């Protein structure tokens, strides 16, 4: 495929997920500016092949090694001129490729950390949608970016909104921006008004039905518990060098104001847009410029009623757990992220109730101990230990309920 001069080559980690699909939609509207150099997926081969036919990347990567033969067979059947790779080695190979300009990381959970780290070491511009790597190792990643002329730009709608309210002179973690407070907005999820005594009966289908955003299953549950917002507090702390006490969460059900930044001179800036992930993706792909994007713009009627309220920490205990973990240090934050992933997965597998999520996370955090990590490798070791701790807590819980023989 012949590219126009100036066209940027983009790797999309998780191209079959919601962030990947939105990114490809932006690229489709801007083919003179961007080309999908590599597409990756965990196991959704059929959709990956469809994307390959349409966008003609040079590489495909499947992270599930057991799927490589199937992928190659379908590539051959379709007559595609593409190189197929597998696993973390394949992901790291494409993000470090000399011809790559931009890496979009939309892999769910902590799995994207290694690829982000590899891309930044090669001085790439990395657009991060999955907040977990920044929660786990945000300070390490920012240091790697500075040392190698890499750039981290946030795709998460709230952090992207903050970024858009900052000086455009450099990435957010590079200099003091004169911020006095950050206000992270949150829709409140599907259970903002649900009576507390009814939360035990919440089904998986109800928990993943977000009132405003179309997202993956895990992040939808995190939104329902507001652990998502708690992790965003930690992410904002790393990205913008802001102490926890200067990061305020505000419930905003309309999801029009994506965040606000209050400055030391009394000014408060906000970014408004319809809830469409293509907006922050397009902003970061084109940064520091802006380009035309075919999305629905907000109108006067959209902003005629904008509601804001303080969060109820009794309703959303996961939010308190996140602030507490941030105050307890790096190991606790890594533990929170890993333990949450394990517990939420149990809920999605329908082995625990929705109302069990926060108490089980708290129980695991109360017994979890790990040394202070001083490298990316240490971070990954703490992550593994926290997952093991979460599984042990789950076994004890299931035994107490008589679901596992003692």
Secondary structure as UniProt FT lines:
FT   TURN            5..6
FT   STRAND          8..13
FT   TURN            14..16
FT   HELIX           18..29
FT   TURN            30..33
FT   STRAND          34..41
FT   HELIX           45..55
FT   STRAND          59..62
FT   HELIX           65..67
FT   HELIX           68..78
FT   STRAND          83..86
FT   HELIX           87..95
FT   TURN            98..99
FT   STRAND          102..105
FT   HELIX           109..112
FT   HELIX           113..121
FT   TURN            122..123
FT   STRAND          125..128
FT   HELIX           132..148
FT   STRAND          151..154
FT   HELIX           157..164
FT   TURN            168..169
FT   TURN            172..173
FT   STRAND          179..186
FT   TURN            190..191
FT   HELIX           196..201
FT   HELIX           204..207
FT   HELIX           217..225
FT   HELIX           227..240
FT   HELIX           244..246
FT   STRAND          247..251
FT   TURN            253..254
FT   STRAND          257..263
FT   TURN            264..265
FT   STRAND          268..272
FT   HELIX           277..286
FT   TURN            287..288
FT   HELIX           300..303
FT   STRAND          309..310
FT   TURN            313..315
FT   HELIX           317..328
FT   HELIX           330..348
FT   TURN            349..350
FT   TURN            354..355
FT   HELIX           356..367
FT   HELIX           376..400
FT   TURN            401..402
//
